[in-house]
Amino acid sequence: MTQLTRTEQSPHGFEEQLLADLKAHVARRAETVPAARPAGHRGRLPRGRRLAGAFGLAVVLTVGGLAVQTTGVGDRPPPTASASEIFRMAADVARQQPELTARPDQYVFTEVLATTRETPTSGPYRTVRTQLWQSAGGVAHTQARYRPEDEPNGWGELRVLRPTDPADPARDLDVLPSPAYHGVLPGDPDELLRYLREHPVDLHLPEGADEQAVYGDESMPYTTARWMLHGYVPPRALAALFELLAREPGAVVISGDVVDAAGRHGVAIRMPGVIGGNEDLIFDRDTHVYLGTRMSVVRDGRESLESAVALLRVAIVDRPGQVP
């Protein structure tokens, strides 16, 4: 199995391209797709940049007021468990999942529902079903297709997603992505912590940034751990990942009921260290299965939902376009 290492190209390029592609798809259909109701970073990154939640939505936030609000959604009472307890219950569930295996030449197929809007603080919300084919071994570019959730026959064409050169956004790069099948991750939290310290996700820092300070920061392994949720993590390693996140200082449970982009009721854990907004990981309220993420921005002390991603299914397939 190919070892995970820092690549020369940041995952930001893939994520930002995916978000741009998704928003372009929404914009093209804006006149025919009715508005969807709203469903309802990662570590300390310089200059307002952050990674996003599962499966590729990323934004660039303006460094502004960092007022964090406790957001109550719905009328259910607040969860009684702490963030660390919920992570550990999610770890117990993860261990019971069947394990998928993949060759380097295969693909991790992921289907999600993504609720987003064209600007972080205005415009109608749209919900789009997205299918991704990510290279299990990092030997090919990711491919994706989209359709509005209310148009069962509205699939767009399969598109190859390449990182965009930040110096020239019009030019796509041929740098291959990191493997999406994380089969090398240890199944013990302490070993996983050591591994993630030695194999951090590449943040593609801007010129002049203090790389040693960023990658040496105590929050970096947790940043990398959350990024691993973009692909497929085998059950024992996924359990270790959640147990590791249970140790991260500053994670808090959001009071009230949370509804993900697929309409499923859950409990949200707000992760620390996000600049200019908030990142929440969502788990099923009753079973504690991981459901997805939601991202919000903070402007003038007010919080607004920017995007929500609901994980629907993950499988291993042989080629892009193949649906399990």
Buried (B, 14 or more C-beta within 10 A) or exposed (E): BBEBEBBEBBBBBBBBBBBBBBBEBBEEBEEEBEEBEBBBBBBBBBEBBBBBBBBBBBBEBBEBEEEBEEBEBEEBEEBEBBBBBBBBBBBEBBEEBEEBEBEBEBBBBBBBBBBBBBEBBEBBBBBBBBBBBBBBBBEBBBBBBBBBBEEEEBEBEEBEBBBBBEEEEEEBBEBBBBBBBBBBBBBBBEEBBEBBBEBBBBBBBEEEBEEEEBBEBEBBBBBBBBBBBBBBBBBBBBBBBBBBBBEBEEBBBBBBBBBBBBEBBBBBBBBBBBBBBBBBBBBBBEEBBBBBBBBBBBBEEEBBBBBBBBBBEBBBBEEBEEEE
